[in-house]
Amino acid sequence: MAGSLNGRTPLLETKGVSKAFGPVQALSRVDFDVYPGEVIALVGDNGAGKSTLIKGIAGIYAFDEGQILFDGGKVNIHGPRDASDLGIEVVYQDLALADNLDVVANMFLGREWTQGMPASTDSHEAPTGISRFARNLMPLSEIEMEKRAVSTLDELAVTTLNSVRLPVSSLSGGQRQSVAIAKAVLWNSKVVILDEPTAALGVAQTRQVLNLVRRLAEKKLGVVVISHNLHDIFEVADRITVLRLGHKVKTYIAKETDQQEVVHAITAGQVSSVPGMTQ
Amino acid sequence: MTDIIQESDASVQSALLASQTAQTPGEYMRAMGKRIRSGDIGTLPIILGLVLIAIIFQSANQNFLTPRNLVNIVIQMAAFAVIGYGMVYVLLLGEIDLSVGYVSAVGGVSTAILLRDSLTNPALSWMDWWNVIPIALIITTAIGFLHGFIITTFQLPSFIVTLAGLLAWNGVVLMIVGDGGTVNVQNPVVRNLASEVLPPIWSWIIIGLFIGLLTLLEILTANTRRKAGLRAKPMPIIIGQLVIMAAIGAFVAYIFNINRALTDAAPPQQGMPVIAVILLVLLMALTFVAERTRFGRYVYAVGGNKEAARRAGIRVERIRVLVFMISGLMAGMGGIILASRLKSVATDTGGGNLLLYVIAAAVIGGTSLFGGRGKVVSALLGALVVASVENGMGLLNVSSGVKFVVTGLVLLAAVIIDALSRRSQQTT
C-alpha cells in the first residue's frame, strides 16, 4: 500500500510548520503527511521535534508558521477540541485512563450518551444553557454505550478482555493500551496518533498492540506511530519519517530501507542548518 | 509485515460479545468472589462490624437491642448520615471538607433564629418552617460554593480552605447565637422532625415500596441487557437478593412497629420515624446522581484521574465547585436535623466530634479517602456503626475519654482497611 501513494490526497498534511520555544527552534519548516490506510512512523532522537509536531497537530499549541491540511483543505486547529472534531485523536503515552472507572466509562468519558437525547457518534455536541445542565443529570444510556464499546473492541479484534465492566486498574498494560486505542477510534476518527504505544510492554503484549495498529490501518485510518523501538517500527510501519534537531531528514519507504540506514539518519542525518544558529 | 496478523479475523469476531452474554448464577457468584479477593470488599466489613457491635453491647447491657433503643440509634445516626452523604461526594473527588460541622451549625442556627424572630419581629412574620428551611439550605449551599470557589480559583488544598472555614463558621455561629447561649426550637414542625413517627402501617408500605422499587429496577435492567445481548445479572441472584432484602426489611418494619412506650399505661409509641424516610429518599436521589448521571460519572473520573478527566473535556473545576455545594447543602440538612433532635441550638452546636463522626461514617462505610472509590450508601451504613458505638457506650456510662478513644480506633481500623484494599487492588 505504501507504493500506491501517487495521485492520492493525504488525509493529513503539514506544510513547512515551525515552532520555537523562546530561543529554541524545536521544529523548522517540516513537511509531513499521512495517507488513509497506512501506518507512518515518526522517529528521531530526544529533542528531534516529534512531540512538538504531534502536539501542534493535536492542537495543544499552535505552530508559528506553516499550514495544516486535512483531506486536502486548509484547516485551523486552535485546541484539542478542534483536532478531535476533525477526527484526529491522540493516544498519549500515559494513556489518560481513569483507573477507577470501567472500560466502557473510560471509552465514553466526557461524551457519555444519555437517555432522552439522540445518541450520536460525533465527537462533541455542544448544547448550551439549560439543556446542557439537564443532560448532565439525565440517566446514562449504559446499555447502548456498552454495546458500542463491545462492537468497537470486536472490530479491532481486542479479544483479551474478559469483561468491559472491569475497572481499568485490573487490566494489564497491553489491555490498557488497547482500550486507549479503541477509545480513540470510537468516534469515527480518521487519524490516530500513538505516542510510544509499545513502551513498557512485554513481548506478547507488544505483539497484541502492533496487531491492533495494523488493524487500524486496514480500516482505512491514517495511523501515526511515535516510537524509539526500530524493531517494532519495521514490523508495523509502511513509511518512516526521520526528524533530527527539528528538521525532517527524510521519509523512507519501510520496505526499501533497513534499520541501519534509519539509525544513521537519526543520529547523523544531514540537516540544512543547525537550529537557533541561523536566521 | 503481514505475518503479524496471524489470527483470522472471522474467528475472533464477536468473541468478546459472546463472553458477555453467557452467565449463570454460579459464574456470577464466582465473579463476585473474585472481586472481593481483589480488594473490592464493598459492604462486607461493615456487616461483620455491626454484628460484632451488637454482640458486645448487648452482652454488656440488655437495653442495647430493645426496639426503643434501636429507634434511638436511627434518630442519632440521621445527622451523621445526611452530612455524610455530602462528604462521600467530596471524598470521591479525593478532597476533604473539614467545615461541615460548623456549616451544619450555621444551617441549624439560622433556622432556629429565623423561626424565633418570626414570632417577635413583624417584618419577619411571613416566615414559617417551609420557607425558613430552604433559606437555611441556600445559605449553607452558598457557603459550600464559597469554599469551592476559593479552592479552585486560587488552586489551594481543600484541607486548608475548609480548615479556615471550620474556624470562621464556628465564629459566625458564636456571633449569631450571641450572649444568650441557647436558642430553643419552638416551631412544632422543625421540633418534631427528628422524633415524629408514621402510623405503623406505613412502616410496611414504605419499606415494601423501597425494596420493590430496587428489585423492579434490577429486573428491568437485567431484561434490557439480556435482550441487548449483554452480560446480565441472573434472575436467581436477583430473587435471592429480594428474599434477603425482604427478610431484613420485614424485620426492621416489625421492630419499628413494636410499642416502645416504657410503661403499659403510657400512650403507645410505635411506627417508623419520619427521619428514616428522609434518609431513604436522600439515599436514592444522591445514589442516582452519583451512579447514573454524567455529573456523577465526572465526579468519579476527577477523583480517579484528574488529568484524564481534563483531557476528556470535563470541566474539572466546575465539578469540584458543585461537589462542595452539595457538601454545604447536605451539611445544612444535617444541621437542621440535629437542631430538631436536640430541640435547641447553642454556641457549641456543630462542634465536638460531629465532623470526625461524619468522616468516620463515610470511610467506615467503604468510601476511600484517596478519591474515586465509594458509594453514597456507605455514609448510611457507616453512620449506623458510629451511632451504635456512641449509643452503646452511652448506655454503659463510659467516660467521654473512653468514647473518644474507641471512636478513634474504629476510624483508624476503617482507614487501615481502606488502605489495604486499595493496595491489593493496585497489585492485581
Interface residues (C-beta under 8 A of the other chain):
Chain A: P80 R81 Y92 D94 A96 L97 A98 D99 N100 L101 A105 N106 L109 G110 R111 E112 T114 H124 R135 N136 L137 M138 P139 L140 I143 E146 K147 V150 S151 L153 D154 A157 V158 T159 L161 N162 S163 V164 R165 S169 S170 R207 L210 N211 R214 R215 E235 V236 A254 K255
Chain B: M1 I4 I5 E7 D9 V12 Q13 S14 A15 L16 L17 S19 Q20 S38 T224 R225 A228 G229 L230 R231 F288 V289 R292 T293 R294 F295 R297 Y298 Y300 A301 G303 G304 N305 E307 A308 A309 R311 A312 G313 I314 G372 R373 Q425 Q426 T428
